[in-house]
Every structure is written in structure tokens, then in C-alpha cells.
Amino acid sequence: MAIVKIREIIGTSPKSFEDALNQVIEFVGKDKYNLTGVKIISQAVSLDKGKIVEYKITAHVAYKWEEEK
């Protein structure tokens, strides 16, 4: 039996939504090598003078949970 833990993470990027997602995966992947999936909950942008300056995603990241020893 596997237990899956979910974390909600916000990723940002000045380039794209895809890059923001990659930032999330890279960040969580540093500590959790047992990632099983990511679900994007929402997308948003920050504007400055009518131009996009930052892409943001909110994501649920799932990984197999292991008890800390």
C-alpha cells in the first residue's frame, strides 16, 4: 500500500507558464525524488504597465510519502 502526500506550491517565471511549472518540479524534486504527479490548479500573470512581467502557477504536487526516521 502506498500513501501519497500532496503539497500546494506556487511557481513563478518571467518567461512562461511552462517554465513556472518546471521551477516547481525542480524545487520539489531537490528533496522528493519520488514525485508521482503534478496538477495545475490555477494560472495567473503579474502586469506592469499592461505588459506581462511574471507568470504564476499554483500546483498540487504529489509524491509517495515515507515516514521520516
Order of alpha helices (4+ residues) and beta strands (2+ residues): beta-alpha-beta-beta
